[in-house]
């Protein structure tokens, strides 16, 4: 008997062709899936980046607003400080407005006979007194009298020199004295008799 010969070559070729088709389909599917994953990842990252940029821009805008508000607050603080400084000056002027009257009253009360003042200059708490006296002893008496008051401190004689005032021989003097700002308020009726 003759053996039957079966040719399996077409069957193998068909199977090989089917496997190649399946491989190509799977490769295309995997490549498509990979591209989809990459595209999805890219879209997610770009969306996340855009969201972060939007948040960054929002923070920059809010930071700029806060900087403007801080500048406005600094200006308001400066204006407040300026107003407080002005208020202090006004209060100081209000408190010291009667000081000149009290100072001149005290000077005249302690001015001895035979001595008169030519000028009184005030710079801050310092007074410069210039005038004429019949003798240098009267200048010393005036200085002791000023030192005994509560309003004046530290009288210092700058100079005494001989001078002619008209036909009369006198002594021209200059002295410095400090005003005591903590001096008690003088009594309103201190010239009145009890």
Phi and psi in degrees as a GROMACS rama.xvg file:
@    title "Ramachandran Plot"
@    xaxis  label "Phi"
@    yaxis  label "Psi"
@TYPE xy
-96.2203  134.105  UNK-2
-69.4459  149.892  UNK-3
-90.2598  128.661  UNK-4
-106.253  125.779  UNK-5
-109.528  127.562  UNK-6
-89.9213  109.103  UNK-7
-92.5085  0.0184029  UNK-8
-61.5592  -47.5272  UNK-9
-64.0332  -36.3904  UNK-10
-63.5943  -41.8538  UNK-11
-66.3393  -38.7631  UNK-12
-66.4578  -40.8294  UNK-13
-64.1537  -44.3038  UNK-14
-63.2158  -41.3656  UNK-15
-65.2164  -41.0369  UNK-16
-65.6832  -40.8825  UNK-17
-63.6515  -42.6026  UNK-18
-65.4022  -38.7027  UNK-19
-65.3447  -41.9729  UNK-20
-62.078  -45.2531  UNK-21
-62.6458  -40.3718  UNK-22
-63.6072  -43.6826  UNK-23
-64.1424  -42.3996  UNK-24
-64.0535  -46.4826  UNK-25
-63.4244  -41.9075  UNK-26
-62.596  -42.9535  UNK-27
-65.2637  -40.352  UNK-28
-64.7331  -45.621  UNK-29
-64.4558  -41.9325  UNK-30
-63.8271  -43.1806  UNK-31
-62.6823  -43.2263  UNK-32
-63.5463  -41.2245  UNK-33
-61.7031  -46.0754  UNK-34
-62.4725  -38.6882  UNK-35
-64.894  -42.5485  UNK-36
-63.7613  -44.1027  UNK-37
-63.5917  -44.276  UNK-38
-64.5699  -41.6349  UNK-39
-63.5721  -44.217  UNK-40
-61.6941  -42.6402  UNK-41
-62.4191  -44.0855  UNK-42
-63.6696  -42.787  UNK-43
-62.434  -46.2306  UNK-44
-63.8441  -41.9375  UNK-45
-68.394  -36.2459  UNK-46
-65.0102  -43.1339  UNK-47
-63.7634  -40.3639  UNK-48
-64.685  -43.717  UNK-49
-63.3054  -41.1842  UNK-50
-62.4189  -42.3159  UNK-51
-66.6719  -39.9529  UNK-52
-63.404  -39.3662  UNK-53
-62.777  -42.7992  UNK-54
-65.0759  -40.4112  UNK-55
-62.8476  -44.2887  UNK-56
-62.326  -40.908  UNK-57
-61.3313  -44.5411  UNK-58
-63.8454  -38.6647  UNK-59
-63.6233  -43.6936  UNK-60
-63.4418  -44.1199  UNK-61
-66.275  -37.0229  UNK-62
-64.2582  -41.2215  UNK-63
-63.557  -40.2548  UNK-64
-62.4488  -43.4501  UNK-65
-64.5637  -38.5481  UNK-66
-61.1128  -41.5812  UNK-67
-63.4671  -41.9948  UNK-68
-65.9597  -37.7655  UNK-69
-64.8508  -41.5557  UNK-70
-62.7939  -41.193  UNK-71
-64.2248  -40.5254  UNK-72
-64.0528  -41.1059  UNK-73
-62.7009  -41.5156  UNK-74
-64.0698  -41.4126  UNK-75
-63.6985  -40.3926  UNK-76
-62.6874  -41.9755  UNK-77
-63.1698  -43.7351  UNK-78
-63.8047  -40.2667  UNK-79
-62.1894  -44.7027  UNK-80
-62.8017  -41.3613  UNK-81
-62.0892  -43.6458  UNK-82
-65.3684  -38.7255  UNK-83
-65.3384  -39.723  UNK-84
-62.7044  -43.182  UNK-85
-63.1572  -40.8943  UNK-86
-61.2971  -43.3301  UNK-87
-61.2944  -42.1023  UNK-88
-63.2636  -43.6631  UNK-89
-63.8937  -43.0655  UNK-90
-62.9286  -41.095  UNK-91
-64.2955  -42.6604  UNK-92
-63.4988  -39.8462  UNK-93
-63.1479  -43.2995  UNK-94
-69.6593  -32.5489  UNK-95
-99.3826  6.69601  UNK-96
-67.3589  -28.007  UNK-97
-92.2615  0.912174  UNK-98
-62.7212  -41.2372  UNK-99
-62.5522  -41.0143  UNK-100
-64.4495  -45.3038  UNK-101
-63.485  -42.6189  UNK-102
-62.2438  -47.6363  UNK-103
-66.4935  -35.9841  UNK-104
-62.394  -46.1732  UNK-105
-64.0116  -40.935  UNK-106
-59.8926  -45.056  UNK-107
-70.0205  -32.805  UNK-108
-67.22  -32.4399  UNK-109
-99.887  5.83738  UNK-110
-79.6588  117.425  UNK-111
-75.4945  161.794  UNK-112
-63.6987  145.632  UNK-113
83.8535  14.0741  UNK-114
-140.009  132.096  UNK-115
-137.615  152.844  UNK-116
-93.1615  137.232  UNK-117
-93.137  -39.6092  UNK-118
-152.627  151.472  UNK-119
-132.07  118.516  UNK-120
-120.483  131.343  UNK-121
-114.46  131.338  UNK-122
-130.568  103.606  UNK-123
65.9206  -119.679  UNK-124
-98.8883  5.73481  UNK-125
-105.063  138.068  UNK-126
-115.619  140.537  UNK-127
-115.338  116.671  UNK-128
-108.538  129.073  UNK-129
-127.098  147.587  UNK-130
-176.643  -166.14  UNK-131
-126.208  145.171  UNK-132
-136.125  155.173  UNK-133
-72.353  -28.1546  UNK-134
-150.228  162.031  UNK-135
-71.3466  -21.9974  UNK-136
-64.8849  -34.9993  UNK-137
-66.7731  -34.0188  UNK-138
-65.1311  -42.6449  UNK-139
-62.8781  -41.1838  UNK-140
-62.1291  -42.65  UNK-141
-61.8447  -43.0006  UNK-142
-64.5542  -42.7062  UNK-143
-64.3624  -38.1678  UNK-144
-65.9398  -40.8846  UNK-145
-65.322  -39.3225  UNK-146
-67.1499  -27.0025  UNK-147
-79.1437  -12.5366  UNK-148
-81.9005  162.239  UNK-149
-83.7527  -21.0688  UNK-150
-84.5674  -27.665  UNK-151
-116.319  145.115  UNK-152
-130.792  155.517  UNK-153
48.9478  60.8227  UNK-154
-69.8454  131.937  UNK-155
-127.457  123.541  UNK-156
-78.1672  124.521  UNK-157
-87.7333  -49.6235  UNK-158
-162.416  153.7  UNK-159
-134.733  128.168  UNK-160
-141.28  153.83  UNK-161
-74.6067  139.012  UNK-162
-148.976  155.632  UNK-163
-103.619  123.415  UNK-164
-113.27  98.5842  UNK-165
65.9899  -133.632  UNK-166
-86.3287  -4.21031  UNK-167
-96.1467  134.592  UNK-168
-84.2885  125.252  UNK-169
-132.977  178.416  UNK-170
-117.081  121.126  UNK-171
-89.4868  133.605  UNK-172
-131.735  159.411  UNK-173
-140.803  132.484  UNK-174
-142.823  152.854  UNK-175
-108.926  142.596  UNK-176
-144.326  148.092  UNK-177
-99.5334  143.034  UNK-178
-90.1009  132.405  UNK-179
-90.497  106.365  UNK-180
-72.1459  -21.3443  UNK-181
-90.5934  11.5355  UNK-182
-64.4781  142.811  UNK-183
-65.8183  151.707  UNK-184
-62.7257  133.392  UNK-185
-69.1228  151.636  UNK-186
-67.0494  145.484  UNK-187
-66.9293  -35.0043  UNK-188
-114.704  45.109  UNK-189
-71.7078  -19.0877  UNK-190
-83.3244  -13.4845  UNK-191
-78.4066  147.678  UNK-192
-89.3027  142.966  UNK-193
